[in-house]
Amino acid sequence: MSRVVIGKASDLAEGKLKHVSAGGKDILITKIGGEYYAMNNICNHAGAELHEGQLIGTELQCPWHGAKWDVKTGNLIWFPQNLKPEESYKVITEDDTLLIEI
């Protein structure tokens, strides 16, 4: 695994969703309860960009068809079809720098 810089911690407000490209991947990052989380940004059902969805607590709702994902783990919470989990990434903070392990 390699570490990739994805931005500044100070640029990400609590409960907001941000899209970044890192290591050839589209990644969504968020901050919840002072902790940072990252997962795949593209819904594996129909290709929606998940950062355009709605975050309630740790539950992220896809903007197109309403699939619900746990932003901490990438696991599917709800959808009529059984979808694969979204890939999640470990976020590391070093001073004001956010990095993920890919």
C-alpha positions in Angstrom: 0.0 0.0 0.0 1.1 3.5 -0.6 0.1 6.8 1.0 -1.4 9.5 -1.1 -2.0 13.1 -0.1 -5.7 14.1 -0.5 -5.8 17.6 1.0 -5.7 19.7 4.1 -7.7 18.7 7.2 -8.6 22.3 7.8 -10.4 22.4 4.4 -12.9 19.8 5.3 -15.8 20.9 7.6 -17.6 18.5 9.9 -20.3 16.5 8.1 -19.4 17.8 4.6 -18.7 15.5 1.6 -15.7 16.2 -0.6 -14.6 14.5 -3.8 -11.0 13.9 -4.6 -9.0 11.9 -7.2 -6.1 10.0 -5.8 -4.1 7.1 -7.2 -6.4 6.9 -10.2 -9.5 6.5 -8.1 -12.5 8.7 -7.4 -12.8 9.0 -3.6 -15.2 10.7 -1.2 -13.9 12.0 2.1 -15.8 13.3 5.1 -15.3 14.3 8.7 -17.7 12.9 11.4 -17.1 13.4 15.1 -13.7 14.8 14.4 -12.6 11.6 12.6 -12.0 11.4 8.8 -13.4 8.7 6.5 -12.8 7.9 2.9 -14.6 5.5 0.5 -15.2 5.0 -3.2 -17.1 8.0 -4.7 -18.9 6.1 -7.5 -22.0 4.1 -6.7 -21.6 0.5 -7.8 -25.3 0.3 -8.8 -25.5 2.9 -11.6 -22.4 5.1 -11.4 -23.7 8.1 -9.4 -21.2 10.4 -7.7 -21.9 9.7 -4.1 -20.5 13.1 -2.9 -23.6 14.6 -4.4 -25.7 12.5 -2.0 -27.0 13.3 1.5 -25.1 12.4 4.7 -27.1 11.8 7.8 -24.9 10.8 10.7 -22.7 8.1 9.2 -25.3 7.1 6.6 -24.7 8.3 3.0 -27.6 8.2 0.6 -26.9 7.8 -3.2 -28.4 10.8 -5.0 -29.8 8.7 -7.9 -31.6 5.6 -6.5 -31.4 6.0 -2.7 -28.9 3.2 -1.8 -27.6 3.8 1.7 -24.0 3.2 2.6 -22.1 3.4 5.9 -19.5 6.0 5.2 -17.2 4.6 7.9 -17.0 1.1 6.3 -18.4 1.3 2.8 -20.9 -1.4 3.7 -24.4 -1.3 2.2 -27.1 -0.4 4.7 -30.2 -0.5 2.5 -31.1 -1.1 -1.1 -33.7 -3.5 -2.8 -30.8 -5.3 -4.5 -27.8 -6.8 -2.8 -24.9 -4.5 -3.8 -21.2 -5.1 -3.1 -19.6 -2.9 -0.4 -17.9 0.3 -1.6 -14.2 0.2 -1.1 -13.1 2.2 2.0 -9.7 3.7 2.7 -7.8 4.4 5.9 -7.3 8.2 6.4 -4.2 9.4 8.1 -3.7 12.9 9.4 -0.2 14.4 9.7 -0.4 17.9 11.1 -2.9 19.5 8.7 -2.3 17.0 5.9 -4.8 14.3 5.0 -3.5 11.1 3.4 -5.1 7.8 2.4 -3.7 4.4 2.0 -4.3 2.9 -1.4 
